[in-house]
Amino acid sequence: HRPRQQGCDGRYFKDEVIQPIIKMGVANGVKRFWMGQDGLLSTPAVSAVIRERGPTWQKAFGAFILTASHNPGGPEEDFGIKYNCENGGPAPEKLTNTIYDNTTTIKDYKMCT
């Protein structure tokens, strides 16, 4: 399994979200996560790491970016999650719409302890 990358811009809720994302990933077979110190990694840095880190077989296949930038959510539109694809760029709207549609049907999920 190729690594999954995760980063955030240091805004709200990072501490509440980073560990559950990792626990869900591990429970679903993700073997390695890359992230910045204390989870902090800017969107441009995440994109660069996806494109440049390691040989092809080790490159991250995508990244969760915890940021409200261009993707407001949360109780006061101060939190959001973006997904960047293996090319380092934002996921196409068709993919993010599919991801969202799938989240509306989740009845249960796996999470390691």
N, C-alpha and C positions, 0 to 999 in steps of 0.2 A: 504494500500500500504506500502510495506517495504521501508526503506530509500535507497537512492542512495548516494554513497560516492564520494567525489572528492578530489583530492590532486594534488600538483605539486611540482617540485623540485626547483622552483624559477628561472628557466631560462626565456627566452624571451616569450613575448606574454601572460603571465598568466593573466594580468589585462584585456586584450582584449577578453579573451576567457571564463573566469570563469562566468561572469554575463550572457552571452548568453546561456551557457550550463544550468545554473539554470533556466533562463526564459523559455527555451524550455522544460525542465523537468516539471516545474510547469504547463505550458500550456497543457502538455500531461499526467497530473495526478499524477506526483511524489509529495508526500506530505511533504517529509522531506529529507534534504541533510545533510550529515556530512562532515566537512572539517576541516583542520588545520587552525590555526590562520593565517590570511592574505592569506589563500589558500595554505599555505606551509605544505606539508606532504610527506615524502619520500615514495618511492615505497614499501620498506619493512614495513614501518608503516601502509600504506594503507592496505597491505595484512593482517597484524596482526589485524587491526580494523575490517576488513570484517569477519575474523574468530572468533574473541573473543568478540566483543562488543554486549552486550544484549542477551536476550533469543532468541531462534530460530525464533520466529515470528517477532522479531524486527531486525534481522540481515540484513545488507545491501545485496541487491541482485546483486551488482556489483559496480564497481568504474571506473570513468574516471581518468586517471593519465596523467597530462600534462608534458611531458618530451621528450627530443630528444634522451634519452638514449635507445639504441637498436631499435629505431624507428624514424630515422631522417625524417624530413619533413620541410616545411616552405621554405622561399626564399633562405636561406643559410644552409639548413639541420640542423637548430638549434631549431626546434620545432617539436613535435609530440604528438599524443594522443594514449595512450595505454588503453585497457579495461581489467580489471581483473574481473573474475567471482565470484560467491558467495562462492567459496571455497578459495578465496584469491589469487589464481594463475592466470597467464596470460590466456586470452581466447584462446581456440584452434584456429589454423589457419583456419580451416573450418568456424568457427564463424566469425572471423575477415574478411575473404574473403567475406562472405555473407553480413556483415555490409557494407563493401566497395562497393560491387556490388549494394546494395540498395541505397547508397549515389549518385551513378551515375545517378539514375532515379528520384531524388527529383525535383519536379516542384515548390512546395511551402511547407511551414512549419508553425506550430503554435508557437507563442512566446507571453508570457504575457508581459504586460507593467509595 
